[in-house]
Amino acid sequence: MEKAKRKAGNIVTVFSVLILIWMLLSFIEVNAKNLTENPAYNDYNFFVLITE
């Protein structure tokens, strides 16, 4: 039982870290492209997805 809890915890941790990395990369893209007049963001940008 302890092994299953540990494995589930590891899966949740990895998934959470991947989401945080995705959010960080999206934030970097938004900041980098805001310097141009008409920025075109990636369709999979986290902030594009949550605002549309």
Secondary structure per residue as TSV (DSSP state, phi and psi in degrees):
chain	resnum	aa	ss	phi	psi
A	1	M	-	360.0	-42.3
A	2	E	H	-62.3	-35.5
A	3	K	H	-65.8	-39.3
A	4	A	H	-67.7	-40.1
A	5	K	H	-64.5	-41.4
A	6	R	H	-65.3	-41.4
A	7	K	H	-65.4	-42.9
A	8	A	H	-63.7	-40.1
A	9	G	H	-63.7	-40.2
A	10	N	H	-64.9	-40.2
A	11	I	H	-64.3	-44.4
A	12	V	H	-63.4	-40.8
A	13	T	H	-64.1	-46.0
A	14	V	H	-62.9	-43.8
A	15	F	H	-61.7	-42.9
A	16	S	H	-64.9	-41.4
A	17	V	H	-65.5	-40.3
A	18	L	H	-62.5	-40.0
A	19	I	H	-65.7	-41.3
A	20	L	H	-64.1	-38.5
A	21	I	H	-65.7	-42.2
A	22	W	H	-60.3	-43.3
A	23	M	H	-64.7	-41.5
A	24	L	H	-63.7	-45.8
A	25	L	H	-64.1	-37.4
A	26	S	H	-65.8	-40.8
A	27	F	H	-63.4	-41.6
A	28	I	H	-63.5	-41.8
A	29	E	H	-62.9	-44.1
A	30	V	H	-61.8	-45.7
A	31	N	H	-66.1	-37.9
A	32	A	H	-70.0	-37.5
A	33	K	H	-88.3	-10.5
A	34	N	T	-70.7	-9.6
A	35	L	T	-78.8	-15.3
A	36	T	S	-94.2	164.5
A	37	E	S	-70.1	-49.6
A	38	N	S	-120.6	82.7
A	39	P	-	-69.6	138.8
A	40	A	-	-116.8	111.9
A	41	Y	-	-91.5	158.0
A	42	N	-	-61.6	144.1
A	43	D	T	-63.4	-24.9
A	44	Y	T	-98.5	14.1
A	45	N	-	-64.2	133.7
A	46	F	H	-56.4	-43.6
A	47	F	H	-73.5	-28.5
A	48	V	H	-67.9	-42.9
A	49	L	H	-66.8	-37.5
A	50	I	H	-81.8	-15.3
A	51	T	H	-98.7	-8.6
A	52	E	-	-111.0	360.0
